[in-house]
């Protein structure tokens, strides 16, 4: 792969080293194709220099060398050499297809940063770039491997750029690329990126800590040697052949542990780490036994990542022992294959889309995660929102929980039963109503712990709650909930808007036009809407008044007069009928919890539809005095929903079993209890707060009559406001 004479010797040496590396595992034909890509890239970047003053071609060569270290195939190496020609030199995708084929062109296109497109902001541009890169990565993991190699070389040469740009790139790397490397099990890359980011963001802290570690290393050598000799003697005596090495903590890990745990440098460094590599999985457990006989284990400090691997495929036994002089020693015990996966992750078990290939567990998990990126993309239109969802899934900490059938599911730390439900299937998440953890009912916002057995109770009539967004942790759950709320809110708003418009048209003596009637197109053009459904959705969401739209259907309607007559809707004698099951388009105010039979009024909340209050609600009275034009006359429909929440307080004498008797009477009255709490009022009485579900005011009266049959009940109050 000889470079042009104009290039300095250093670039030529790099190219020659690359050619030697790839010729060890690629065929002669593949080496020729890579050489061809090199020549094309060299010509494209001729005359272009990096900030360090080196010819630009040195960067693609360095990136390709890193990829060759993973033994990536010829198309991936060609894409690594060409990864900047579209972005920097204006080479089109079609040119690359004609010269190198569609596979290479698709890889390069997935790596492009979209710098030539116009975006509203730098943040939006970066978000769109990440979205494109991650989606390309979901289709072909080679994209992210090349991108990580690209970022690694940029970080290694970051000293050539200014301090502000250096910090910005380092923060971006720490925020996105380093977690991706960890998520894919590329631990060597992950640790190096962390070190380089730490050095770029906090250069002084990095230097101080580096000097301190170097100084401490000499003082620790004697103790490290003593532990290694003891272990190397104990394992052969137990018939175990093993490699034992001291494990250095990286500076960023020391820094974060000091910051998070408020520990001094000596406290963090006083923990000694060793790695033991053996030949087989049974020998891992034999080694664990031998070490526990040699040194006393610390209770609660054992983790079996062989039986339950980490989400990125990592497997090892971890144990902490008390060594000489009471020194804590951390041991990682693994096989050679596990060690390879621990260091190289997905690149250790490279897979291309070839028929008949069996996916190993690591590849399956990686494939599932990459597919989840595509699922999130389908539910998310906005690039920034997509990036937000993906970043949630990049946190390295995980918990491992069990399905009712014993399957292990990995979730981010802090995940809830709702996250678990969506990880099983979208429909399970959408229809979740309750959860059992270890056979006991728990709130849906409960944080799961490793080892929990989780069961989700579903109902076909259930739907996602917007409040779930306040506590879910996975990107999939968040995107699915938002997608459902957006879609269903729109559909419900269209349906409810149709009802409102129908009533408004009836009040002016007009029928509801057929959906195919051309009058809808004329009305849409005149109001700036895109379709009939958009007009109806706007009415349902309170963005348009039904009376105004209705009068636009009148022959020879005057838009000014139409607007002026909008308030006549109040005087039409046709209040809006409420059923209580309109969904998100109509909300029952939580302050007064209206039920059928109550006199009601409704507030038009812009973008959210109607909020229904009882007429005597103090909150409604205050709002009505401030904005009377937003209030509409409403009434209950003859056909209403079956379950409405209502709050009641019961003052009762404290006696054994009284709560059970009250609950039995509520059940006998055919009402459901959804919440109960108690509050002591005096030594002999207690206030019991209930939220129950009833069908109407008459049904509530029946519940109260049943409760009065309990002798201990002294007073019953319906709570409003």
C-alpha positions, 0 to 999 in steps of 0.5 A: 500500500505505497503512498504518493511521494508527496506524503511524509515518511511517517504516513508511509510507515503507518500504511505499510504497518497496516498492510502487514497487519491485514495480510495476516488474516485477509485474502489477497483479493481483500487486501487489494480492495483495501489498498484501492480504498486507501489510494482513493482516500489518500487522493481525496484528502491530498492537501488536507491537514489535521490540527496537529499539522500531520497529513489528514490521511494519517487519521483514517490509517490510524482508525483502520489500524484499530479496526484491524486489531479487531480483525474486522472484514475488508468492507469495514476496513475500507469504510474506515479508510473512507469514513471522512470522504463524504463529510469533508471532501464532498464525495457522494454516496453514489460515487462510493457505490460505483467504486466500492459497492453498496455495502461499503457506501452504506457503512460510510454513509452511516458514519457521516455527521450530516454537517452539510444539512441545516439545523436549528441549533448545534445541539439539534445537529449533534442529536440528528448525527447520533440518531443516524449513527445509532440507527446505522449501528442497529442495522450493522454493528460495524458502523459503531466499531468504526465510529469508536475507533475514530473517536478513540484516535481523535481523543488520543490526538486531542492535545492539538485542539484548543481547550474549549473544543477539547473539553466539549469533545471530551464531555461528548465522548464521556456522555455517549461514546464511552457508555456505548463502548461499555454497552458493547463490552469493549472494556479496553476502549471504554477504560482508555476513553474514560482516561483520555476524557478525564485528562482533557476535562480536568488536566490538573486533577489528572496530573496530580492523581497520576503522580500520586499513583506512581508514588504509591505503586513503589510502596505497594510492590512488596505487598502485591508480590506477597499476595501473588506468591501466596496465590500462585502457590495455593492454586497448583496445590489445588490442581489448578493451572492459572495466570495471576496478575495484579489489576491496576485501577484506572485514574478515572475510576479512582477519581469517581470513587473518591468523589462519589464515596467521599473517600480519600486517595489512600482509602481508594488505593488501599484495595488491591485488585487481582485477576485470575485466568483459568482454563475452564468454567468449573476451575473458576469455582474451584479457584474461588474455593481455594482463595476462600481457604487462603484468605477470609472472604468479606460477607456480601462481597461475592458476585457470580457474573458467570451464572448471570452475565452482565448485560454486555456479556461480561462474565467473571466471579468477583470476590473480596477477601481480607489479605495480609495486614487486614488489606482488602483484596478484590479477585476476578476469576474467569476463563480465557474466553471470558477474559477475551469477551471482557476486554473486547466485547462484541468484537471478540465474537465477530458475526456477519450476516451469513446463513446458518450461523448460531448466535451466542448469548453475547451476540443475542443480547447485542442484537436485541439492544440494537433492534430496540434502537430501531423500535425506539426510532419508530416511536420517536420522530424527534432526534433529541428525544431519540437521543434522550431515550438511548442515553437512558439505556447506556447507563452501565449499572444493571439489575437482573430480575426473573420472569414467572417462568424463570427467564433472566431479564436485565434492566438499568438500575432503578428500573420499575415493573413498568420497565419490566413489562415493556421489556417483555412486550409492548402490549404487556406494558400498555395493559399493565394494571398491577405488579407482583414482586416476589409474590407480593403486590407492589406499586408500579413505581417500585424500584426492582432489585437483582433477584426479584421475581416479577409478575405483571397483571394486565387488563385489556381495558387498561392503558398507559398513564402519563404519570409513568414517564416520571419513574420509568428508566428504560428508553423503550418504555419511555418511547412506547408510553409517549408514542401511545399517549400521542397516538391515542390522545389524537384519536380520542381528541378526533372522536370527542371533537366530532361529538362537540362539532355534531352538537354545535351543528345541531344547535344551528340546525345543520347536519354533520357532513359526511367524512368524504364531503368536499366541504371538509377540504374547503374548511381545512384550507380556510382554517390552515388545517391539513385535514378533517381529522386535524380540525376535529382534533383541535376542537377536542383539544380546545384549540378551536371552538366547536361553535365557530367551526359549525358556523363556517358550514353555514351558507355564505358564512361571514368569518368575522360574524362567525367569531363574534357569535362563538359565545352563543354556544352557551345559549344554545340550550344544548350542553356538551354531553359527558360520558366519562370514557372519552379518554385524554380528551376529557379529564375529570378534575382530581380536586373534586372528582365529579361523578354522574348525578353531580351538577358539572361545568367544564374548562377548555384547557388549551391543548388538553381538551376539557377539564370537568369540575363539579359546579360547587368546586372552589377551584373551579369557582376561582378559575371561572372568575379569572377566565369566564370565556373558557368555561362551557356548559356540560351535562352527563350523558344518559350512557356513562362509564361504569367506574368513577373515582370518589373520595370519602372519609369515615370517622370510626371507633377504633376496634379490632376488625373494623376496617375489614367490616367497612371494606366488606360493606363497600364490596357488598354495595358493589363498589371497588376500593382503589386506595385506603389510608388511616389517620388517628383523630383521638385515642378512641377514633380514627379517620379512614380515607377511602378512594372508591369507584362508583357508577353515579351519585345514587350508587355513592348514596347506596355505599354510604347507606351500607356503611352506616350499618357498621355500628363503629362508623360515626360519620361519613363525608364525601371529600371535595376540593 
